[in-house]
């Protein structure tokens, strides 16, 4: 249980650090984006497969001020 608690605390701290970094980038007038790479090159990935975001993925991206549904 202690190991799990420590992992959760580290995850929350990392999320906060990422959020602050994205906010600083936006303040400086730059834009942010996340690109997913590598999955299409994996031998078990079906040809033409699209990455599907879970509701949890979308919420995490929103906490970083990233709109996951933007083109």
C-alpha positions in Angstrom: 0.0 0.0 0.0 2.8 2.4 0.8 4.4 1.7 -2.6 1.1 2.5 -4.3 0.6 5.7 -2.3 4.1 6.8 -3.2 3.4 6.1 -6.9 0.2 8.2 -6.8 2.0 11.1 -5.1 4.8 11.0 -7.7 2.2 11.0 -10.5 0.3 14.0 -9.1 3.6 15.9 -8.6 4.6 15.1 -12.2 1.1 16.2 -13.5 1.5 19.5 -11.6 5.0 20.1 -13.0 3.8 19.3 -16.5 0.8 21.7 -16.1 3.1 24.5 -14.9 5.5 23.9 -17.8 2.7 24.0 -20.4 1.3 27.2 -18.8 4.8 28.8 -19.0 5.1 27.9 -22.7 1.6 29.4 -23.4 2.5 32.6 -21.5 5.5 33.0 -23.8 3.2 32.9 -26.8 4.0 29.4 -28.1 1.5 26.7 -28.8 1.6 23.1 -27.4 0.8 19.8 -29.0 1.3 16.1 -28.2 2.2 13.7 -31.0 1.9 10.0 -30.5 4.5 8.1 -32.4 5.7 4.6 -32.6 2.4 2.7 -32.4 2.1 2.5 -36.1 5.6 1.0 -36.4 4.9 -1.8 -33.9 4.5 -5.1 -35.7 1.3 -6.0 -33.9 -0.5 -2.7 -34.7 -3.1 -3.2 -37.5 -2.5 -1.2 -40.7 -4.4 2.1 -40.6 -5.2 1.8 -36.8 -6.1 5.0 -35.0 -5.1 5.8 -31.5 -8.2 5.9 -29.3 -8.1 8.1 -26.2 -10.0 6.9 -23.1 -12.0 9.4 -21.0 -9.1 9.3 -18.5 -6.6 10.2 -21.3 -8.8 13.2 -22.4 -9.2 14.5 -18.8 -5.4 14.3 -18.3 -4.8 16.2 -21.4 -7.3 18.8 -20.4 -5.5 19.3 -17.1 -2.5 20.3 -19.1 -4.6 22.8 -21.1 -4.4 20.6 -24.2 -7.6 20.1 -26.2 -7.6 16.4 -27.1 -10.4 16.8 -29.7 -8.7 19.6 -31.7 -7.7 18.7 -35.3 
